């Protein structure tokens, strides 16, 4: 999941350090990617842990 943050981090750092600007498509993609990472991280907490049998 952390690999999904690499392009987002690169875009944010480019905007902050290099004064680069994202277009509408880039901003939309960044928002969708951030939302996907947040939702993927939250989804694992609701799942019950399966019990292991000692068979």
C-alpha positions as CSV (number, residue, x, y, z in Angstrom):
1,X,0.0,0.0,0.0
2,X,2.9,2.3,0.7
3,X,4.0,2.0,-2.9
4,X,0.8,3.8,-4.0
5,X,1.9,6.9,-2.1
6,X,5.2,7.3,-4.0
7,X,3.7,9.2,-7.1
8,X,1.5,11.3,-4.8
9,X,4.5,12.2,-2.6
10,X,6.6,13.0,-5.7
11,X,3.9,15.3,-7.1
12,X,3.5,17.1,-3.7
13,X,7.2,17.6,-3.3
14,X,7.5,18.8,-6.9
15,X,4.8,21.4,-6.3
16,X,6.4,22.6,-3.0
17,X,10.1,22.5,-3.9
18,X,10.2,23.1,-7.6
19,X,7.1,25.3,-8.0
20,X,5.5,22.8,-10.3
21,X,1.8,23.0,-11.0
22,X,-0.6,20.1,-11.5
23,X,-3.4,20.4,-14.0
24,X,-7.0,19.5,-13.3
25,X,-6.4,15.8,-14.3
26,X,-3.4,15.6,-12.0
27,X,-5.2,17.1,-9.0
28,X,-8.1,14.7,-9.6
29,X,-5.8,11.7,-9.8
30,X,-4.0,12.8,-6.6
31,X,-7.3,13.1,-4.8
32,X,-8.5,9.7,-6.0
33,X,-5.2,8.0,-5.1
34,X,-5.2,9.5,-1.6
35,X,-8.8,8.4,-1.1
36,X,-8.0,4.9,-2.3
37,X,-5.1,4.6,0.1
38,X,-7.2,5.8,3.0
39,X,-10.1,3.5,2.2
40,X,-7.8,0.5,1.7
41,X,-6.2,1.1,5.1
42,X,-9.5,1.4,6.8
43,X,-10.9,-1.7,5.2
44,X,-8.5,-4.1,6.9
45,X,-9.6,-3.2,10.4
46,X,-13.2,-4.3,10.0
47,X,-12.4,-7.8,8.9
48,X,-12.4,-10.4,11.7
49,X,-9.2,-12.4,12.2
50,X,-9.8,-16.1,11.3
51,X,-9.2,-18.6,14.1
52,X,-6.6,-21.3,13.5
53,X,-7.5,-24.9,14.3
54,X,-5.0,-27.2,15.9
55,X,-5.9,-30.2,13.7
